């Protein structure tokens, strides 16, 4: 189905054409008509399926000839990066329209808060906000959301995982009860369904490819001890010198710095991004990655749903994520929509049980590879245990060897 088939406004279609959008994805094909019919909706779709356009386009269509003043649409998201990403897409789609938008998030300078305050008091058409910062403005008493007709919760599962349930419930008390509510989530656990029942009215449901990597992803697994991973990563990237966009995920902020230092030492220029950086620094790094000035980016899971970069060649899971669903979000940064991409996961003994859960979730057993011979043997699949135990084993052997050779 093509976007022209939705009978959208000509100026909106011109913007889509200018941006290279022609064919609708499955989530867009199903969601856009429902939203235009003013139905509440709960949609389960993984990262990279085009769900941002699925809710932005019909909202913009409704706003084309709007005469009422005040904020019309509130989009709530879990992270600053996602707020910025959505706001940038809205700016692109609304290029030929008289529609205003602003992203509300923390971590900026005082002037950012002032600009946000002015926009909220004026009543900008579309507000995209993180829960905590939006509540800060609401608590000060100058925000009027009485004209809001659309509430959109994006990445709802991540917001609940991050503990935003109370903030979301508080924000909703500031909104009209008569409104259209749309909820988008990559997964649909019980807590999401319970929350949906509280805030949605007779919602239509869309469920696409729940927790499955895109077909275009070539998924590979290397079994490696922790002390082998840094050299293995360098070797894997050396073999892929023609790749111009590589994203590496790790679970901790501290390891981001270790990986960056190891890559730079191996003459593989890389940058890291985590919550340790202030907002301006993070946005500068993301701009560099999008423009290909930064070829290799190392990030934490917090970033897995906030990086919207086309044609990422390779995603590397330096370690296995805690939650199986996060594997899908990490891997989902490559092979977006219908493109091709590669994903490599490094699995240590302590990660094996978690990776089994991932294989159960994606309903696919992936072949396991050993590191190159020069790095020595990696762990055997199913060996379990931890690197700490492995090191203890070698330390014991070393002590026995020294004891046996004492006096020679």
C-alpha positions as YAML, in Angstrom:
chain: A
units: angstrom
residues:
- id: 1
  name: UNK
  ca: [0.00, 0.00, 0.00]
- id: 2
  name: UNK
  ca: [1.28, 3.47, -0.87]
- id: 3
  name: UNK
  ca: [0.88, 6.62, 1.24]
- id: 4
  name: UNK
  ca: [-1.11, 8.26, -1.52]
- id: 5
  name: UNK
  ca: [-3.80, 5.61, -0.93]
- id: 6
  name: UNK
  ca: [-4.57, 7.08, 2.52]
- id: 7
  name: UNK
  ca: [-5.93, 10.27, 0.89]
- id: 8
  name: UNK
  ca: [-3.63, 12.45, 2.98]
- id: 9
  name: UNK
  ca: [-3.29, 16.19, 2.48]
- id: 10
  name: UNK
  ca: [-1.26, 17.15, -0.59]
- id: 11
  name: UNK
  ca: [1.27, 19.15, 1.44]
- id: 12
  name: UNK
  ca: [1.82, 16.14, 3.72]
- id: 13
  name: UNK
  ca: [2.27, 13.88, 0.70]
- id: 14
  name: UNK
  ca: [4.76, 16.36, -0.76]
- id: 15
  name: UNK
  ca: [6.83, 16.17, 2.44]
- id: 16
  name: UNK
  ca: [6.70, 12.37, 2.35]
- id: 17
  name: UNK
  ca: [7.84, 12.35, -1.26]
- id: 18
  name: UNK
  ca: [10.65, 14.79, -0.47]
- id: 19
  name: UNK
  ca: [11.83, 12.48, 2.34]
- id: 20
  name: UNK
  ca: [11.69, 9.40, 0.10]
- id: 21
  name: UNK
  ca: [8.63, 7.78, 1.71]
- id: 22
  name: UNK
  ca: [6.42, 5.96, -0.80]
- id: 23
  name: UNK
  ca: [5.31, 2.52, 0.45]
- id: 24
  name: UNK
  ca: [3.67, 2.07, 3.85]
- id: 25
  name: UNK
  ca: [4.97, -0.60, 6.25]
- id: 26
  name: UNK
  ca: [2.50, -3.12, 7.75]
- id: 27
  name: UNK
  ca: [2.14, -1.17, 11.03]
- id: 28
  name: UNK
  ca: [1.45, 2.04, 9.06]
- id: 29
  name: UNK
  ca: [-0.99, 0.24, 6.78]
- id: 30
  name: UNK
  ca: [-3.06, -0.95, 9.75]
- id: 31
  name: UNK
  ca: [-2.67, 1.93, 12.21]
- id: 32
  name: UNK
  ca: [-3.18, 5.02, 10.02]
- id: 33
  name: UNK
  ca: [-6.83, 4.27, 9.04]
- id: 34
  name: UNK
  ca: [-7.72, 3.37, 12.65]
- id: 35
  name: UNK
  ca: [-6.21, 6.59, 14.00]
- id: 36
  name: UNK
  ca: [-7.97, 8.65, 11.34]
- id: 37
  name: UNK
  ca: [-11.24, 7.02, 12.50]
- id: 38
  name: UNK
  ca: [-10.50, 8.31, 16.05]
- id: 39
  name: UNK
  ca: [-10.29, 4.84, 17.60]
- id: 40
  name: UNK
  ca: [-8.23, 4.14, 20.70]
- id: 41
  name: UNK
  ca: [-5.52, 1.66, 19.83]
- id: 42
  name: UNK
  ca: [-2.90, -0.61, 21.36]
- id: 43
  name: UNK
  ca: [-0.17, -1.68, 18.96]
- id: 44
  name: UNK
  ca: [2.62, -4.18, 19.50]
- id: 45
  name: UNK
  ca: [5.38, -3.71, 16.96]
- id: 46
  name: UNK
  ca: [9.14, -4.09, 17.23]
- id: 47
  name: UNK
  ca: [11.77, -1.43, 16.68]
- id: 48
  name: UNK
  ca: [12.36, -0.51, 13.05]
- id: 49
  name: UNK
  ca: [8.84, -1.19, 11.71]
- id: 50
  name: UNK
  ca: [7.99, 2.45, 11.10]
- id: 51
  name: UNK
  ca: [5.66, 2.95, 14.06]
- id: 52
  name: UNK
  ca: [6.61, 6.61, 14.58]
- id: 53
  name: UNK
  ca: [5.23, 7.53, 11.16]
- id: 54
  name: UNK
  ca: [2.24, 5.29, 11.90]
- id: 55
  name: UNK
  ca: [1.01, 7.71, 14.56]
- id: 56
  name: UNK
  ca: [2.61, 10.99, 13.42]
- id: 57
  name: UNK
  ca: [1.10, 11.04, 9.91]
- id: 58
  name: UNK
  ca: [-2.59, 10.66, 10.86]
- id: 59
  name: UNK
  ca: [-2.16, 13.21, 13.68]
- id: 60
  name: UNK
  ca: [-0.67, 15.72, 11.22]
- id: 61
  name: UNK
  ca: [-3.52, 15.01, 8.81]
- id: 62
  name: UNK
  ca: [-5.99, 15.94, 11.54]
- id: 63
  name: UNK
  ca: [-4.06, 19.12, 12.30]
- id: 64
  name: UNK
  ca: [-3.94, 20.42, 8.71]
- id: 65
  name: UNK
  ca: [-7.06, 22.61, 8.97]
- id: 66
  name: UNK
  ca: [-7.19, 22.95, 12.75]
- id: 67
  name: UNK
  ca: [-8.37, 26.35, 13.98]
- id: 68
  name: UNK
  ca: [-8.49, 25.72, 17.74]
- id: 69
  name: UNK
  ca: [-5.62, 27.14, 19.78]
- id: 70
  name: UNK
  ca: [-3.70, 25.20, 22.42]
- id: 71
  name: UNK
  ca: [-1.90, 21.86, 22.60]
- id: 72
  name: UNK
  ca: [-3.63, 19.18, 20.55]
- id: 73
  name: UNK
  ca: [-1.37, 16.12, 20.92]
- id: 74
  name: UNK
  ca: [0.80, 14.82, 23.76]
- id: 75
  name: UNK
  ca: [3.37, 12.12, 23.02]
- id: 76
  name: UNK
  ca: [5.06, 10.59, 26.08]
- id: 77
  name: UNK
  ca: [8.31, 8.64, 25.67]
- id: 78
  name: UNK
  ca: [10.84, 7.04, 28.07]
- id: 79
  name: UNK
  ca: [14.06, 8.81, 27.01]
- id: 80
  name: UNK
  ca: [15.41, 12.14, 25.83]
- id: 81
  name: UNK
  ca: [16.87, 10.54, 22.71]
- id: 82
  name: UNK
  ca: [13.50, 9.17, 21.62]
- id: 83
  name: UNK
  ca: [11.82, 12.53, 22.28]
- id: 84
  name: UNK
  ca: [14.37, 14.28, 20.04]
- id: 85
  name: UNK
  ca: [14.08, 11.59, 17.38]
- id: 86
  name: UNK
  ca: [10.28, 11.84, 17.17]
- id: 87
  name: UNK
  ca: [10.35, 15.63, 17.17]
- id: 88
  name: UNK
  ca: [12.81, 15.59, 14.26]
- id: 89
  name: UNK
  ca: [10.51, 13.27, 12.30]
- id: 90
  name: UNK
  ca: [7.54, 15.52, 13.00]
- id: 91
  name: UNK
  ca: [9.51, 18.50, 11.70]
- id: 92
  name: UNK
  ca: [10.31, 16.60, 8.51]
- id: 93
  name: UNK
  ca: [6.75, 15.38, 7.89]
- id: 94
  name: UNK
  ca: [5.24, 18.79, 8.68]
- id: 95
  name: UNK
  ca: [7.71, 20.78, 6.59]
- id: 96
  name: UNK
  ca: [4.96, 22.23, 4.38]
- id: 97
  name: UNK
  ca: [2.35, 22.44, 7.15]
- id: 98
  name: UNK
  ca: [1.61, 25.11, 9.72]
- id: 99
  name: UNK
  ca: [2.14, 22.79, 12.69]
- id: 100
  name: UNK
  ca: [4.38, 23.44, 15.68]
- id: 101
  name: UNK
  ca: [6.06, 20.92, 17.98]
- id: 102
  name: UNK
  ca: [8.54, 20.79, 20.84]
- id: 103
  name: UNK
  ca: [10.45, 18.08, 22.71]
- id: 104
  name: UNK
  ca: [10.36, 18.37, 26.51]
- id: 105
  name: UNK
  ca: [13.16, 16.60, 28.39]
- id: 106
  name: UNK
  ca: [15.67, 17.18, 31.14]
- id: 107
  name: UNK
  ca: [19.42, 17.46, 31.18]
- id: 108
  name: UNK
  ca: [19.71, 20.74, 29.29]
- id: 109
  name: UNK
  ca: [20.60, 24.28, 30.30]
- id: 110
  name: UNK
  ca: [18.39, 26.89, 31.96]
- id: 111
  name: UNK
  ca: [17.50, 28.45, 28.62]
- id: 112
  name: UNK
  ca: [16.10, 25.08, 27.48]
- id: 113
  name: UNK
  ca: [13.71, 25.03, 30.43]
- id: 114
  name: UNK
  ca: [12.67, 28.61, 29.64]
- id: 115
  name: UNK
  ca: [12.00, 27.75, 25.97]
- id: 116
  name: UNK
  ca: [9.96, 24.74, 27.06]
- id: 117
  name: UNK
  ca: [7.96, 26.87, 29.50]
- id: 118
  name: UNK
  ca: [7.16, 29.48, 26.82]
- id: 119
  name: UNK
  ca: [6.03, 26.80, 24.34]
- id: 120
  name: UNK
  ca: [3.85, 25.03, 26.92]
- id: 121
  name: UNK
  ca: [2.22, 28.28, 28.05]
- id: 122
  name: UNK
  ca: [1.53, 29.26, 24.44]
- id: 123
  name: UNK
  ca: [0.10, 25.82, 23.66]
- id: 124
  name: UNK
  ca: [2.24, 24.34, 20.88]
- id: 125
  name: UNK
  ca: [0.35, 21.85, 18.66]
- id: 126
  name: UNK
  ca: [2.36, 18.73, 19.50]
- id: 127
  name: UNK
  ca: [4.33, 18.10, 22.70]
- id: 128
  name: UNK
  ca: [6.76, 15.16, 22.90]
- id: 129
  name: UNK
  ca: [7.93, 14.68, 26.47]
- id: 130
  name: UNK
  ca: [9.64, 12.43, 28.98]
- id: 131
  name: UNK
  ca: [7.44, 11.85, 32.07]
- id: 132
  name: UNK
  ca: [9.67, 13.37, 34.75]
- id: 133
  name: UNK
  ca: [10.40, 16.65, 32.99]
- id: 134
  name: UNK
  ca: [6.78, 17.08, 31.89]
- id: 135
  name: UNK
  ca: [5.62, 16.65, 35.49]
- id: 136
  name: UNK
  ca: [8.09, 19.33, 36.57]
- id: 137
  name: UNK
  ca: [6.32, 21.79, 34.28]
- id: 138
  name: UNK
  ca: [2.83, 20.58, 35.23]
- id: 139
  name: UNK
  ca: [3.57, 20.99, 38.93]
- id: 140
  name: UNK
  ca: [4.42, 24.67, 38.37]
- id: 141
  name: UNK
  ca: [0.86, 25.34, 37.28]
- id: 142
  name: UNK
  ca: [1.20, 27.12, 33.93]
- id: 143
  name: UNK
  ca: [0.49, 24.18, 31.58]
- id: 144
  name: UNK
  ca: [-3.02, 23.96, 30.09]
- id: 145
  name: UNK
  ca: [-3.78, 20.59, 28.54]
- id: 146
  name: UNK
  ca: [-7.55, 21.10, 28.38]
- id: 147
  name: UNK
  ca: [-7.41, 21.15, 24.55]
- id: 148
  name: UNK
  ca: [-5.51, 17.85, 24.18]
- id: 149
  name: UNK
  ca: [-7.35, 15.47, 21.85]
- id: 150
  name: UNK
  ca: [-4.66, 12.82, 21.39]
- id: 151
  name: UNK
  ca: [-2.47, 11.03, 23.96]
- id: 152
  name: UNK
  ca: [0.24, 8.76, 22.58]
- id: 153
  name: UNK
  ca: [2.42, 6.52, 24.74]
- id: 154
  name: UNK
  ca: [5.43, 5.27, 22.78]
- id: 155
  name: UNK
  ca: [7.66, 2.48, 24.10]
- id: 156
  name: UNK
  ca: [5.10, 1.90, 26.85]
- id: 157
  name: UNK
  ca: [6.79, -1.30, 28.04]
- id: 158
  name: UNK
  ca: [10.09, 0.50, 28.58]
- id: 159
  name: UNK
  ca: [8.38, 3.30, 30.51]
- id: 160
  name: UNK
  ca: [6.81, 0.82, 32.90]
- id: 161
  name: UNK
  ca: [10.13, -1.04, 33.24]
- id: 162
  name: UNK
  ca: [11.78, 2.26, 34.18]
- id: 163
  name: UNK
  ca: [9.23, 2.88, 36.94]
- id: 164
  name: UNK
  ca: [7.19, 5.65, 35.29]
- id: 165
  name: UNK
  ca: [3.76, 4.17, 36.07]
- id: 166
  name: UNK
  ca: [2.95, 6.69, 38.83]
- id: 167
  name: UNK
  ca: [4.19, 9.61, 36.72]
- id: 168
  name: UNK
  ca: [2.06, 8.51, 33.79]
- id: 169
  name: UNK
  ca: [-1.06, 8.19, 35.94]
- id: 170
  name: UNK
  ca: [-0.42, 11.66, 37.38]
- id: 171
  name: UNK
  ca: [0.04, 13.22, 33.92]
- id: 172
  name: UNK
  ca: [-3.19, 11.65, 32.69]
- id: 173
  name: UNK
  ca: [-5.15, 13.49, 35.43]
- id: 174
  name: UNK
  ca: [-4.27, 16.75, 33.64]
- id: 175
  name: UNK
  ca: [-5.85, 15.59, 30.36]
- id: 176
  name: UNK
  ca: [-9.48, 15.64, 29.18]
- id: 177
  name: UNK
  ca: [-11.26, 12.33, 29.73]
- id: 178
  name: UNK
  ca: [-12.65, 12.55, 26.21]
- id: 179
  name: UNK
  ca: [-9.63, 12.01, 23.99]
- id: 180
  name: UNK
  ca: [-8.06, 9.48, 21.64]
- id: 181
  name: UNK
  ca: [-5.39, 7.37, 23.34]
- id: 182
  name: UNK
  ca: [-2.81, 5.35, 21.42]
- id: 183
  name: UNK
  ca: [-0.34, 2.97, 23.03]
- id: 184
  name: UNK
  ca: [2.68, 1.55, 21.21]
- id: 185
  name: UNK
  ca: [4.84, -1.14, 22.78]
- id: 186
  name: UNK
  ca: [7.52, -3.52, 21.51]
- id: 187
  name: UNK
  ca: [6.32, -6.23, 23.92]
- id: 188
  name: UNK
  ca: [2.96, -6.89, 25.54]
- id: 189
  name: UNK
  ca: [3.45, -8.26, 29.09]
- id: 190
  name: UNK
  ca: [0.57, -8.45, 31.59]
- id: 191
  name: UNK
  ca: [1.39, -5.11, 33.24]
- id: 192
  name: UNK
  ca: [1.03, -3.34, 29.88]
- id: 193
  name: UNK
  ca: [-2.35, -4.95, 29.26]
- id: 194
  name: UNK
  ca: [-3.56, -3.98, 32.74]
- id: 195
  name: UNK
  ca: [-2.41, -0.40, 32.21]
- id: 196
  name: UNK
  ca: [-4.05, -0.30, 28.76]
- id: 197
  name: UNK
  ca: [-7.41, -1.32, 30.27]
- id: 198
  name: UNK
  ca: [-7.19, 1.62, 32.66]
- id: 199
  name: UNK
  ca: [-6.58, 4.34, 30.08]
- id: 200
  name: UNK
  ca: [-7.94, 3.10, 26.72]
- id: 201
  name: UNK
  ca: [-11.59, 2.85, 25.64]
- id: 202
  name: UNK
  ca: [-12.54, -0.18, 23.54]
- id: 203
  name: UNK
  ca: [-9.17, -0.15, 21.80]
- id: 204
  name: UNK
  ca: [-8.44, -1.69, 18.45]
- id: 205
  name: UNK
  ca: [-5.43, -4.03, 18.62]
- id: 206
  name: UNK
  ca: [-2.53, -4.48, 16.25]
- id: 207
  name: UNK
  ca: [0.16, -7.09, 16.83]
- id: 208
  name: UNK
  ca: [3.08, -7.47, 14.44]
- id: 209
  name: UNK
  ca: [6.20, -9.62, 14.77]
- id: 210
  name: UNK
  ca: [6.26, -9.71, 18.57]
- id: 211
  name: UNK
  ca: [9.84, -9.93, 19.79]
- id: 212
  name: UNK
  ca: [11.37, -11.29, 16.59]
- id: 213
  name: UNK
  ca: [14.42, -9.84, 14.83]
- id: 214
  name: UNK
  ca: [13.85, -8.65, 11.28]
- id: 215
  name: UNK
  ca: [14.36, -11.27, 8.58]
- id: 216
  name: UNK
  ca: [17.16, -9.21, 7.04]
- id: 217
  name: UNK
  ca: [19.44, -9.61, 10.08]
- id: 218
  name: UNK
  ca: [22.30, -12.09, 9.74]
- id: 219
  name: UNK
  ca: [22.62, -13.19, 13.40]
- id: 220
  name: UNK
  ca: [25.96, -14.66, 14.55]
- id: 221
  name: UNK
  ca: [27.14, -15.90, 17.96]
- id: 222
  name: UNK
  ca: [30.71, -16.21, 19.26]
- id: 223
  name: UNK
  ca: [31.46, -18.08, 22.50]
- id: 224
  name: UNK
  ca: [34.13, -16.10, 24.34]
- id: 225
  name: UNK
  ca: [35.48, -15.66, 27.85]
- id: 226
  name: UNK
  ca: [35.42, -12.09, 29.14]
- id: 227
  name: UNK
  ca: [39.18, -11.70, 28.78]
- id: 228
  name: UNK
  ca: [38.92, -12.71, 25.09]
- id: 229
  name: UNK
  ca: [36.15, -10.31, 24.15]
- id: 230
  name: UNK
  ca: [38.17, -7.12, 23.62]
- id: 231
  name: UNK
  ca: [40.66, -8.71, 21.21]
- id: 232
  name: UNK
  ca: [37.87, -10.65, 19.49]
- id: 233
  name: UNK
  ca: [35.88, -7.47, 18.96]
- id: 234
  name: UNK
  ca: [38.89, -5.73, 17.42]
- id: 235
  name: UNK
  ca: [39.48, -8.66, 15.09]
- id: 236
  name: UNK
  ca: [35.84, -8.81, 13.99]
- id: 237
  name: UNK
  ca: [35.81, -5.11, 13.18]
- id: 238
  name: UNK
  ca: [39.14, -5.31, 11.34]
- id: 239
  name: UNK
  ca: [37.50, -7.88, 9.05]
- id: 240
  name: UNK
  ca: [34.69, -5.43, 8.27]
- id: 241
  name: UNK
  ca: [36.61, -2.35, 7.16]
- id: 242
  name: UNK
  ca: [34.03, -1.65, 4.44]
- id: 243
  name: UNK
  ca: [31.29, -1.12, 7.06]
- id: 244
  name: UNK
  ca: [30.71, 2.59, 7.66]
- id: 245
  name: UNK
  ca: [28.19, 2.36, 10.52]
- id: 246
  name: UNK
  ca: [28.75, 0.03, 13.49]
- id: 247
  name: UNK
  ca: [26.83, 0.06, 16.78]
- id: 248
  name: UNK
  ca: [28.14, -1.82, 19.85]
- id: 249
  name: UNK
  ca: [25.94, -2.43, 22.89]
- id: 250
  name: UNK
  ca: [26.99, -3.23, 26.44]
- id: 251
  name: UNK
  ca: [24.95, -3.37, 29.63]
- id: 252
  name: UNK
  ca: [26.97, -0.99, 31.83]
- id: 253
  name: UNK
  ca: [28.19, 2.59, 31.54]
- id: 254
  name: UNK
  ca: [31.63, 1.67, 32.87]
- id: 255
  name: UNK
  ca: [32.19, -0.89, 30.13]
- id: 256
  name: UNK
  ca: [31.38, 1.68, 27.44]
- id: 257
  name: UNK
  ca: [34.62, 3.49, 28.30]
- id: 258
  name: UNK
  ca: [36.64, 0.25, 28.42]
- id: 259
  name: UNK
  ca: [35.45, -0.80, 24.96]
- id: 260
  name: UNK
  ca: [36.12, 2.64, 23.46]
- id: 261
  name: UNK
  ca: [39.66, 2.68, 24.89]
- id: 262
  name: UNK
  ca: [40.34, -0.83, 23.59]
- id: 263
  name: UNK
  ca: [39.13, 0.03, 20.09]
- id: 264
  name: UNK
  ca: [41.04, 3.30, 19.96]
- id: 265
  name: UNK
  ca: [44.18, 1.52, 21.14]
- id: 266
  name: UNK
  ca: [43.70, -0.91, 18.24]
- id: 267
  name: UNK
  ca: [43.48, 2.05, 15.82]
- id: 268
  name: UNK
  ca: [39.72, 1.69, 15.42]
- id: 269
  name: UNK
  ca: [38.36, 5.18, 16.20]
- id: 270
  name: UNK
  ca: [35.20, 4.93, 18.30]
- id: 271
  name: UNK
  ca: [33.01, 7.10, 20.50]
- id: 272
  name: UNK
  ca: [30.88, 6.14, 23.48]
- id: 273
  name: UNK
  ca: [27.45, 7.38, 24.54]
- id: 274
  name: UNK
  ca: [25.76, 6.88, 27.90]
- id: 275
  name: UNK
  ca: [23.98, 8.85, 30.62]
- id: 276
  name: UNK
  ca: [27.43, 9.95, 31.86]
- id: 277
  name: UNK
  ca: [27.43, 12.55, 29.07]
- id: 278
  name: UNK
  ca: [25.34, 15.69, 29.32]
- id: 279
  name: UNK
  ca: [22.58, 16.26, 26.78]
- id: 280
  name: UNK
  ca: [24.60, 18.48, 24.42]
- id: 281
  name: UNK
  ca: [27.44, 15.95, 24.34]
- id: 282
  name: UNK
  ca: [25.05, 13.08, 23.64]
- id: 283
  name: UNK
  ca: [23.35, 14.94, 20.82]
- id: 284
  name: UNK
  ca: [26.72, 15.87, 19.30]
- id: 285
  name: UNK
  ca: [27.82, 12.22, 19.33]
- id: 286
  name: UNK
  ca: [24.52, 11.11, 17.75]
- id: 287
  name: UNK
  ca: [24.84, 13.77, 15.04]
- id: 288
  name: UNK
  ca: [28.34, 12.49, 14.30]
- id: 289
  name: UNK
  ca: [27.09, 8.91, 14.07]
- id: 290
  name: UNK
  ca: [24.17, 9.82, 11.81]
- id: 291
  name: UNK
  ca: [26.42, 11.80, 9.47]
- id: 292
  name: UNK
  ca: [28.98, 8.93, 9.38]
- id: 293
  name: UNK
  ca: [31.68, 11.18, 10.89]
- id: 294
  name: UNK
  ca: [31.67, 8.63, 13.73]
- id: 295
  name: UNK
  ca: [31.93, 5.13, 12.29]
- id: 296
  name: UNK
  ca: [31.82, 3.11, 15.54]
- id: 297
  name: UNK
  ca: [29.47, 3.99, 18.40]
- id: 298
  name: UNK
  ca: [29.44, 2.19, 21.77]
- id: 299
  name: UNK
  ca: [26.22, 2.53, 23.77]
- id: 300
  name: UNK
  ca: [24.26, 1.17, 26.73]
- id: 301
  name: UNK
  ca: [20.83, -0.47, 26.58]
- id: 302
  name: UNK
  ca: [19.25, 2.86, 27.47]
- id: 303
  name: UNK
  ca: [20.09, 3.94, 23.93]
- id: 304
  name: UNK
  ca: [18.77, 0.84, 22.15]
- id: 305
  name: UNK
  ca: [15.37, 2.39, 21.39]
- id: 306
  name: UNK
  ca: [16.56, 5.94, 20.92]
- id: 307
  name: UNK
  ca: [18.94, 5.65, 17.98]
- id: 308
  name: UNK
  ca: [17.21, 6.20, 14.65]
- id: 309
  name: UNK
  ca: [19.97, 5.82, 12.08]
- id: 310
  name: UNK
  ca: [19.40, 4.32, 8.67]
- id: 311
  name: UNK
  ca: [21.63, 1.64, 7.21]
- id: 312
  name: UNK
  ca: [23.59, 0.55, 10.28]
- id: 313
  name: UNK
  ca: [25.75, -2.25, 8.88]
- id: 314
  name: UNK
  ca: [26.55, -4.07, 12.10]
- id: 315
  name: UNK
  ca: [25.26, -4.35, 15.65]
- id: 316
  name: UNK
  ca: [27.50, -6.06, 18.21]
- id: 317
  name: UNK
  ca: [26.22, -7.27, 21.56]
- id: 318
  name: UNK
  ca: [29.44, -7.14, 23.56]
- id: 319
  name: UNK
  ca: [27.53, -8.94, 26.30]
- id: 320
  name: UNK
  ca: [24.12, -10.58, 26.41]
- id: 321
  name: UNK
  ca: [21.36, -8.24, 27.65]
- id: 322
  name: UNK
  ca: [19.56, -9.04, 30.90]
- id: 323
  name: UNK
  ca: [16.16, -9.25, 29.25]
- id: 324
  name: UNK
  ca: [15.55, -11.33, 26.16]
- id: 325
  name: UNK
  ca: [13.37, -8.56, 24.68]
- id: 326
  name: UNK
  ca: [16.31, -6.16, 24.84]
- id: 327
  name: UNK
  ca: [18.19, -8.41, 22.41]
- id: 328
  name: UNK
  ca: [15.48, -7.70, 19.84]
- id: 329
  name: UNK
  ca: [15.72, -3.95, 20.46]
- id: 330
  name: UNK
  ca: [19.51, -3.98, 20.15]
- id: 331
  name: UNK
  ca: [19.48, -6.11, 16.99]
- id: 332
  name: UNK
  ca: [16.60, -4.02, 15.66]
- id: 333
  name: UNK
  ca: [18.92, -1.09, 15.04]
- id: 334
  name: UNK
  ca: [20.18, -2.83, 11.89]
- id: 335
  name: UNK
  ca: [18.16, -4.19, 8.93]
- id: 336
  name: UNK
  ca: [15.51, -1.56, 9.60]
- id: 337
  name: UNK
  ca: [12.28, -1.86, 7.60]
- id: 338
  name: UNK
  ca: [13.42, -4.13, 4.71]
- id: 339
  name: UNK
  ca: [17.17, -3.53, 4.66]
- id: 340
  name: UNK
  ca: [19.93, -6.07, 5.33]
- id: 341
  name: UNK
  ca: [22.28, -6.05, 8.32]
- id: 342
  name: UNK
  ca: [24.52, -8.12, 10.57]
- id: 343
  name: UNK
  ca: [24.31, -8.73, 14.31]
- id: 344
  name: UNK
  ca: [27.05, -10.43, 16.36]
- id: 345
  name: UNK
  ca: [26.67, -11.49, 19.99]
- id: 346
  name: UNK
  ca: [29.59, -12.41, 22.25]
- id: 347
  name: UNK
  ca: [28.48, -15.01, 24.81]
- id: 348
  name: UNK
  ca: [30.50, -15.80, 27.93]
- id: 349
  name: UNK
  ca: [29.77, -18.76, 30.24]
- id: 350
  name: UNK
  ca: [27.70, -16.65, 32.64]
- id: 351
  name: UNK
  ca: [25.60, -15.39, 29.70]
- id: 352
  name: UNK
  ca: [24.63, -18.78, 28.32]
- id: 353
  name: UNK
  ca: [21.40, -19.22, 30.28]
- id: 354
  name: UNK
  ca: [20.28, -15.73, 29.24]
- id: 355
  name: UNK
  ca: [21.06, -16.47, 25.59]
- id: 356
  name: UNK
  ca: [19.00, -19.66, 25.79]
- id: 357
  name: UNK
  ca: [16.04, -17.51, 26.82]
- id: 358
  name: UNK
  ca: [16.69, -15.28, 23.80]
- id: 359
  name: UNK
  ca: [16.62, -18.29, 21.48]
- id: 360
  name: UNK
  ca: [13.37, -19.41, 23.06]
- id: 361
  name: UNK
  ca: [11.90, -15.95, 22.54]
- id: 362
  name: UNK
  ca: [12.94, -15.64, 18.89]
- id: 363
  name: UNK
  ca: [12.09, -19.31, 18.31]
- id: 364
  name: UNK
  ca: [15.40, -19.95, 16.61]
- id: 365
  name: UNK
  ca: [18.62, -21.71, 17.64]
- id: 366
  name: UNK
  ca: [21.63, -19.82, 16.33]
- id: 367
  name: UNK
  ca: [24.92, -21.61, 15.41]
- id: 368
  name: UNK
  ca: [27.74, -20.99, 17.91]
- id: 369
  name: UNK
  ca: [31.27, -20.13, 16.76]
- id: 370
  name: UNK
  ca: [34.62, -20.30, 18.54]
- id: 371
  name: UNK
  ca: [37.08, -17.36, 18.55]
- id: 372
  name: UNK
  ca: [40.00, -17.43, 16.09]
- id: 373
  name: UNK
  ca: [42.71, -19.91, 17.10]
- id: 374
  name: UNK
  ca: [45.20, -17.21, 18.07]
- id: 375
  name: UNK
  ca: [42.90, -16.16, 20.93]
- id: 376
  name: UNK
  ca: [42.72, -19.66, 22.34]
- id: 377
  name: UNK
  ca: [39.59, -21.77, 22.84]
- id: 378
  name: UNK
  ca: [36.41, -20.15, 24.02]
- id: 379
  name: UNK
  ca: [33.93, -21.82, 26.37]
- id: 380
  name: UNK
  ca: [31.89, -24.77, 25.18]
- id: 381
  name: UNK
  ca: [28.19, -24.19, 24.72]
- id: 382
  name: UNK
  ca: [26.35, -25.40, 27.79]
- id: 383
  name: UNK
  ca: [29.44, -25.22, 30.03]
- id: 384
  name: UNK
  ca: [27.76, -22.59, 32.24]
- id: 385
  name: UNK
  ca: [29.67, -21.35, 35.25]
- id: 386
  name: UNK
  ca: [31.42, -18.00, 35.35]
- id: 387
  name: UNK
  ca: [34.69, -16.51, 34.31]
- id: 388
  name: UNK
  ca: [35.42, -16.05, 37.99]
- id: 389
  name: UNK
  ca: [35.27, -19.82, 38.44]
- id: 390
  name: UNK
  ca: [37.43, -20.27, 35.36]
- id: 391
  name: UNK
  ca: [40.06, -17.87, 36.68]
- id: 392
  name: UNK
  ca: [39.96, -19.59, 40.05]
- id: 393
  name: UNK
  ca: [40.59, -22.92, 38.33]
- id: 394
  name: UNK
  ca: [43.68, -21.57, 36.57]
- id: 395
  name: UNK
  ca: [44.91, -19.85, 39.74]
- id: 396
  name: UNK
  ca: [44.68, -23.16, 41.59]
- id: 397
  name: UNK
  ca: [46.63, -24.91, 38.83]
- id: 398
  name: UNK
  ca: [49.25, -22.17, 38.98]
- id: 399
  name: UNK
  ca: [49.59, -22.47, 42.76]
- id: 400
  name: UNK
  ca: [49.95, -26.26, 42.53]
- id: 401
  name: UNK
  ca: [52.55, -25.89, 39.79]
- id: 402
  name: UNK
  ca: [54.59, -23.45, 41.88]
- id: 403
  name: UNK
  ca: [54.27, -25.71, 44.94]
- id: 404
  name: UNK
  ca: [55.39, -28.73, 42.93]
- id: 405
  name: UNK
  ca: [58.40, -26.86, 41.52]
- id: 406
  name: UNK
  ca: [59.43, -25.30, 44.81]
- id: 407
  name: UNK
  ca: [63.13, -25.90, 45.48]
- id: 408
  name: UNK
  ca: [64.03, -26.97, 41.97]
...
